[in-house]
Amino acid sequence: MRWLTLTLTLLIVSVQWPLWLGKGSWFRVWQLDRQLQQQRVVNQKLIARNAALDAEVQDLKQGTAAIEERARNELGMIRNGEIFFQILGPVDANSR
């Protein structure tokens, strides 16, 4: 009777081994699920960033206001007939 119990226990363990610790085990499924959730968070951030970039591209294609704003801020350009004033900070007496 003891051998039968030992044999059946060994048989059950050998059948359960791949389920718990093998290539397609529950532990591996849990790991993949966690990675999938993390990737979904990353994807949501990228989708939001892409939507903002797409809106900016559409604005640049359709309107001149965004182009003008970029030209003024990034390139320092002004329109014809405008007067440019540059306000300097206080001058240090030791730097003269």
Secondary structure in CASP SS format (residue, H / E / C, confidence):
PFRMAT SS
TARGET T0000
AUTHOR 0000-0000-0000
METHOD secondary structure of the structure
MODEL  1
M C 1.00
R H 1.00
W H 1.00
L H 1.00
T H 1.00
L H 1.00
T H 1.00
L H 1.00
T H 1.00
L H 1.00
L H 1.00
I H 1.00
V H 1.00
S H 1.00
V H 1.00
Q H 1.00
W H 1.00
P H 1.00
L H 1.00
W H 1.00
L H 1.00
G C 1.00
K C 1.00
G C 1.00
S C 1.00
W H 1.00
F H 1.00
R H 1.00
V H 1.00
W H 1.00
Q H 1.00
L H 1.00
D H 1.00
R H 1.00
Q H 1.00
L H 1.00
Q H 1.00
Q H 1.00
Q H 1.00
R H 1.00
V H 1.00
V H 1.00
N H 1.00
Q H 1.00
K H 1.00
L H 1.00
I H 1.00
A H 1.00
R H 1.00
N H 1.00
A H 1.00
A H 1.00
L H 1.00
D H 1.00
A H 1.00
E H 1.00
V H 1.00
Q H 1.00
D H 1.00
L H 1.00
K H 1.00
Q H 1.00
G C 1.00
T C 1.00
A H 1.00
A H 1.00
I H 1.00
E H 1.00
E H 1.00
R H 1.00
A H 1.00
R H 1.00
N H 1.00
E H 1.00
L H 1.00
G C 1.00
M C 1.00
I C 1.00
R C 1.00
N C 1.00
G C 1.00
E C 1.00
I C 1.00
F C 1.00
F C 1.00
Q C 1.00
I C 1.00
L C 1.00
G C 1.00
P C 1.00
V C 1.00
D C 1.00
A H 1.00
N H 1.00
S H 1.00
R C 1.00
END
